[in-house]
Amino acid sequence: MDLTTTLNTVTAFWHPLLAQTPNVSDLVLELETLKSQVEALQQTNQLLSDGLTTQIEFLKQENQDLTASFSQYIDAMRWNLTVLAGLAVVLSAVGGWIFKNSLDDAKEMATRIVRQELSNSIEPLIAAESKNLQKTLQTEQIISNTVIDYYLPQPVSETVTEYQLLKNRGFLEVRRWDSQQRPAGRFGSVLVADFVNCDLLNLPGLTHESDEVRRQAYQERDRIVNNIIRGLVELRIGNPIVVAYVRPGFGRLAAIDQLTTTFPELRYYASANTPVSLMGAVVDSAYVAYGDRNVA
């Protein structure tokens, strides 16, 4: 028995009783209203039930379609990954070949560039430095094979600085002697005549107020220089290059400027008026003596 039948039965049962009371009609109306509401609720419930069933079926179908689509997507992705993996292997092999060949080409090009740079720049520099080194070695070899005679016109007991400088330069031998102690054997390649560390040329007239007195002092100084050089030449124990070491500040010595004219036996000479210029003149004279020996 459904709700409608139950209501009809209740209504039929209570209708005679309600009719006997003053409010029976109101109760009937309320029951009818209640019946109508119950029926409306049943219809609404049915509609909701049908709609919910439809939605569940729709969602079920959508879920099945989504599952199928996802499975297809997964299969497609697997296939794509397989293809990409194979393509990656091919590209890797091709790239490796290209890289290897490119690296070999780069190495070859770098080697050519380095060799070209060496040929164009480095080798000439090395050759120039080697040539300079050979010259330096040859120069030092000349110095180490040269004998120097250091002559003092007057005996000097104290240390002569210029003589010590020459000894420390690296010559084969630097022999010091004076008018009272002649050298043993022949002259060396260079003969230094030291007019600074003696008093022979310190003539008072060189600073005199009178022009005539100074002129005579200059002539006397030239005569002393010529006599000393003549005494060395007349020893006849060699033909060295003469380096005249004179004191600066008292004008040029005409005797030294005319050495080769006054003494034709002297082929070369040099002069110096400071310790530095003396060192340079002696070294240069050693080179000249070496060259002269080789030419002869």
BELPEDA-V303967 format. One record per pair of residues at least 4 apart in sequence whose C-alpha atoms are under 8 Angstrom apart, sorted by sequence separation. I is the first residue (numbers start at 1). GAP is how many residues later the second one is. If there is no record, write none. Layout:
((I | GAP) (I | GAP))
This chain:
((1 | 4) (2 | 4) (3 | 4) (4 | 4) (5 | 4) (6 | 4) (7 | 4) (8 | 4) (9 | 4) (10 | 4) (11 | 4) (12 | 4) (13 | 4) (14 | 4) (15 | 4) (16 | 4) (17 | 4) (18 | 4) (19 | 4) (20 | 4) (23 | 4) (24 | 4) (25 | 4) (26 | 4) (27 | 4) (28 | 4) (29 | 4) (30 | 4) (31 | 4) (32 | 4) (33 | 4) (34 | 4) (35 | 4) (36 | 4) (37 | 4) (38 | 4) (39 | 4) (40 | 4) (41 | 4) (42 | 4) (43 | 4) (44 | 4) (45 | 4) (46 | 4) (47 | 4) (48 | 4) (49 | 4) (50 | 4) (51 | 4) (52 | 4) (53 | 4) (54 | 4) (55 | 4) (56 | 4) (57 | 4) (58 | 4) (59 | 4) (60 | 4) (61 | 4) (62 | 4) (63 | 4) (64 | 4) (65 | 4) (66 | 4) (67 | 4) (68 | 4) (69 | 4) (70 | 4) (71 | 4) (72 | 4) (73 | 4) (74 | 4) (75 | 4) (76 | 4) (77 | 4) (78 | 4) (79 | 4) (80 | 4) (81 | 4) (82 | 4) (83 | 4) (84 | 4) (85 | 4) (86 | 4) (87 | 4) (88 | 4) (89 | 4) (90 | 4) (91 | 4) (92 | 4) (93 | 4) (94 | 4) (95 | 4) (96 | 4) (97 | 4) (98 | 4) (99 | 4) (100 | 4) (101 | 4) (102 | 4) (103 | 4) (104 | 4) (105 | 4) (106 | 4) (107 | 4) (108 | 4) (109 | 4) (110 | 4) (111 | 4) (112 | 4) (113 | 4) (114 | 4) (115 | 4) (116 | 4) (117 | 4) (118 | 4) (119 | 4) (120 | 4) (121 | 4) (122 | 4) (123 | 4) (124 | 4) (125 | 4) (126 | 4) (127 | 4) (128 | 4) (129 | 4) (130 | 4) (131 | 4) (132 | 4) (133 | 4) (134 | 4) (135 | 4) (136 | 4) (137 | 4) (138 | 4) (139 | 4) (140 | 4) (141 | 4) (142 | 4) (152 | 4) (160 | 4) (161 | 4) (162 | 4) (163 | 4) (164 | 4) (165 | 4) (166 | 4) (167 | 4) (177 | 4) (178 | 4) (183 | 4) (187 | 4) (194 | 4) (195 | 4) (202 | 4) (204 | 4) (209 | 4) (210 | 4) (211 | 4) (212 | 4) (213 | 4) (214 | 4) (215 | 4) (216 | 4) (217 | 4) (218 | 4) (219 | 4) (220 | 4) (221 | 4) (222 | 4) (223 | 4) (224 | 4) (225 | 4) (226 | 4) (227 | 4) (228 | 4) (229 | 4) (230 | 4) (231 | 4) (232 | 4) (253 | 4) (254 | 4) (255 | 4) (258 | 4) (259 | 4) (260 | 4) (273 | 4) (274 | 4) (275 | 4) (276 | 4) (277 | 4) (278 | 4) (279 | 4) (280 | 4) (281 | 4) (282 | 4) (283 | 4) (284 | 4) (285 | 4) (286 | 4) (287 | 4) (288 | 4) (289 | 4) (290 | 4) (291 | 4) (292 | 4) (1 | 5) (18 | 5) (19 | 5) (117 | 5) (118 | 5) (119 | 5) (159 | 5) (166 | 5) (177 | 5) (195 | 5) (208 | 5) (209 | 5) (259 | 5) (260 | 5) (272 | 5) (273 | 5) (18 | 6) (19 | 6) (167 | 6) (177 | 6) (195 | 6) (208 | 6) (233 | 6) (260 | 6) (272 | 6) (18 | 7) (167 | 7) (206 | 7) (207 | 7) (259 | 7) (260 | 7) (271 | 7) (166 | 8) (175 | 8) (205 | 8) (206 | 8) (260 | 8) (15 | 9) (18 | 9) (205 | 9) (206 | 9) (260 | 9) (272 | 9) (259 | 10) (271 | 10) (163 | 11) (205 | 11) (206 | 11) (270 | 11) (205 | 12) (206 | 12) (244 | 12) (150 | 13) (163 | 13) (204 | 13) (203 | 14) (256 | 15) (270 | 15) (269 | 16) (11 | 17) (203 | 18) (11 | 20) (201 | 20) (148 | 23) (155 | 23) (201 | 23) (147 | 24) (150 | 24) (152 | 24) (154 | 24) (155 | 24) (200 | 24) (242 | 24) (146 | 25) (147 | 25) (148 | 25) (149 | 25) (150 | 25) (151 | 25) (152 | 25) (153 | 25) (154 | 25) (155 | 25) (241 | 25) (244 | 25) (246 | 25) (248 | 25) (144 | 26) (145 | 26) (146 | 26) (147 | 26) (148 | 26) (149 | 26) (150 | 26) (151 | 26) (152 | 26) (153 | 26) (239 | 26) (240 | 26) (241 | 26) (242 | 26) (243 | 26) (244 | 26) (245 | 26) (246 | 26) (247 | 26) (248 | 26) (143 | 27) (144 | 27) (145 | 27) (146 | 27) (147 | 27) (148 | 27) (149 | 27) (150 | 27) (151 | 27) (152 | 27) (239 | 27) (241 | 27) (242 | 27) (243 | 27) (244 | 27) (245 | 27) (246 | 27) (247 | 27) (7 | 28) (143 | 28) (144 | 28) (147 | 28) (149 | 28) (241 | 28) (242 | 28) (243 | 28) (244 | 28) (245 | 28) (143 | 29) (226 | 29) (241 | 29) (243 | 29) (245 | 29) (225 | 30) (4 | 31) (222 | 31) (225 | 31) (221 | 32) (222 | 32) (223 | 32) (233 | 32) (222 | 33) (230 | 33) (245 | 33) (222 | 34) (218 | 35) (243 | 35) (160 | 37) (149 | 38) (243 | 38) (148 | 39) (149 | 39) (243 | 39) (148 | 40) (151 | 40) (153 | 40) (147 | 41) (148 | 41) (149 | 41) (150 | 41) (151 | 41) (152 | 41) (153 | 41) (156 | 41) (146 | 42) (147 | 42) (148 | 42) (149 | 42) (150 | 42) (151 | 42) (152 | 42) (153 | 42) (156 | 42) (243 | 42) (146 | 43) (147 | 43) (148 | 43) (149 | 43) (150 | 43) (151 | 43) (152 | 43) (148 | 44) (150 | 44) (154 | 44) (206 | 44) (241 | 44) (152 | 45) (153 | 45) (154 | 45) (152 | 46) (154 | 46) (153 | 47) (241 | 48) (191 | 49) (193 | 49) (195 | 49) (196 | 49) (240 | 49) (187 | 50) (188 | 50) (189 | 50) (190 | 50) (191 | 50) (192 | 50) (193 | 50) (194 | 50) (195 | 50) (196 | 50) (186 | 51) (187 | 51) (189 | 51) (190 | 51) (191 | 51) (192 | 51) (193 | 51) (194 | 51) (195 | 51) (196 | 51) (185 | 52) (186 | 52) (187 | 52) (188 | 52) (189 | 52) (190 | 52) (191 | 52) (192 | 52) (193 | 52) (194 | 52) (195 | 52) (187 | 53) (190 | 53) (192 | 53) (153 | 75) (192 | 90) (190 | 92) (190 | 95) (190 | 96) (189 | 97) (190 | 99) (189 | 100) (162 | 113) (166 | 113) (165 | 114) (162 | 116) (143 | 140) (146 | 140) (143 | 143) (142 | 144) (143 | 144) (142 | 145) (139 | 148) (142 | 148))
